[in-house]
Structures are given as C-alpha cells and as structure tokens.
C-alpha cells in the first residue's frame, strides 16, 4: 500500500476531454494494483460520471481496504436543454444542471444521490465543496448536518474542499473539522502564505489533503514549457520563470520536477495525503514512479539558498513516499 497517495477523480469525469469507459476503468485498476487505497470524487466531476465510474471500478474490491471521499454543495437536477458541459470544464452531455445547496436537507440529499451513483452504502469522508460564497449557511446548516451523520456512523470524517486557504481558515476556526482538501495553494511553487494556516490545522488536529500539487500543469513536466498552465489558465511569465528555476535545481540533483512537487507537501506535519488525478493507467504509473523515488535534502537546501523556498517552511525527509507519508 502507498501511504498518502490518492487518486483524484476529476479526469474520470471527462475533465476537458473525453476518457473512455475502458480507460477510466484501467486507471482505477492501475491505481489499485500500485497500492493506492484513497480515492476522491464529487458530483461536480462530469455531472456524476466520475462517481459512477469510480463506484463501478471499486465494486468488487473489499470495502474495508479502501477510503473514498466525495463532496456536497451541488445538487444535480435533470434538465432537457441538450448541449454539453464544457462551460463547466467537462466533456459530457448536459443532462443535468448543478444547483448550489448547502442546506441540511441539501447535504443529505446530495450524499444519498452520491451513494446511489457510487453503488455504496457508505463513504468515509465528505467535503463541503467550494463553500466560498456560502459561509454562513455552511456553518449554520451544512457542517452541523455532516457532523450529525458522522455521529450516527454514516460517515467517518467531515471537512471542506477549497482552492483558497483563507476560505478554509474560516471553517477551521468556526466548526470542528476532521479534514481540509486544499487545491493548488500548498505547492513547491506557492507555499509561503499557506504555511501558517497549515500550522493552525496541525494545532487543531485537522488533517490536510493537498490537491493540485502540480499547479494545474506548471509543475507537471521536468522541462517547463512557455505555455504551461497555472490555475487552469496560461501561466504568467513570472511564474513560468520561477518554475524553470526550481526545475533547474531539481535537474542539478537528478530529480524530476514532478517528483519534488509530489513530495514537497509532506514536509508539513498537517499534510496527510496528496491527491493526484489521472486519465490513464500510464499516468497512474508515472505518478506512482514519481512518488516512489527520493528527493535529496540538497534539493530543498539549494531552493532555500536561491530564495525559491521559504526559509521557515518544513521540508520532507529524503525518503520514498511510503516512508515519508507514514
């Protein structure tokens, strides 16, 4: 088992371009065979397609051997408008529309629908998805409803899934959480502003799942192209240059940039898992290989020396993923 490495399910929902059912199943199978046992999904991903595909691929696996998380906050309602869902980023027919709903009833309905799509009688973790503009209702209704389900044993853990640490901080301070999924804000490229928030999580025993560790593409290749993406748009020239400087130091020590990006978040004691998406068995194999390799301590010290790594941010031990995350 690879401790700490999870498979993100957005690509299984046809993020940006179609993935065949065969390739989606092969992706999950490859992750399982490599020892991955944490799987994350959401209704948002392909209007439920990710949940359906993930549930089908895990149907014959021992339920006690894997952890699965999904999200609440968007209900899927049937619609007959036709067209596709590419405006939301997913190459699927627009058979449903998303309706924001952070009410207690909406949370329960969303989870029930997710369980149906997954074909499961329970999930382990539930995140409130993108609660940025709904803070009061999330604190008043959504999180208490999830806490009640946790107390009943329906789910094991609750949290929020966000793209900004400032949003997550409000909920960590406002309600007892078990987990925060933070996408793209604690990476080897961007980390200084987030470190204090992660320390708050550690103090409050809130586990952090780091997603978007490649900053949506900028750190995904050893040679950083000029048209690399950051936060799903073309990266500013200054960030491309910074990523290239980081890659140069990694190259000096024989370390691929994506390996350093995968390992970096585990330097902080609050981070318990890194979730990486994949759309093929080959991508899973590549991610697993990056996770299994080592990152020498000199990489981090050289990054500090060139002011590319905050002097106070903790760094991981120079060991493989299984040891670093354990």
C-alpha angles and dihedrals in degrees: 000000000000106000115217101009115112134182114237115215105210094099089051085063091058097261106198094336139029123276115195121237088245093054092044091054091045089052093056092042091052091050091050093048090050091055101259110149104168118083127180129195143151141202087246092065105093095334091290097323093115092053093048094049094045093048092050092049093050096041095101096040121101105266093217092059101063140051120218131187132190135171143241134207101083122072117201113226123186116249135178100212097113123208126092139291098239091118085069091042101258127113096220134110113273094243093143139029127223118241119192109232124163096163120122090250091047091052092052093046092048093051092046091052091047091052089052092051092045093046090227134126093218144009125212104222132023123193127196099236121227097338093169099123098031103058100136095049092044091054093042101042120359100053095041089051091052090046089054091051089050091051089051090053094244091122132015103215142017134202148131130274112212145156096217126057091210089064092048092049091063091057096042088055094040105046137019105262133181099200145015122200107205118188123206099340102095106052137126085261098046120026116109097090093044100051095082091051090052089051088054088053091051091050091052095042093245112151116222123216110200115214130173091037090159091055089241093302109330093101098032097094133049091227107051110218122217091242095051116143129240122188087355096301133085108293119245113254092245092057092046089053092048091050090049091053090051090048090050092056091046090051090052088063097039093253122135112233093237090057092056090046091053094047100041100079092057091069088080115075092221093063111090102165143017118212119205126182125226136179100194142031088250092058090049090052091050093050092047091050090051091049093048095055127085131247112211117230089240090070091064095041092050091049089053091047090056094045092247094117125049111253092230102042113108118241131208126258115263093256138107121278096261092059097036093053098040 
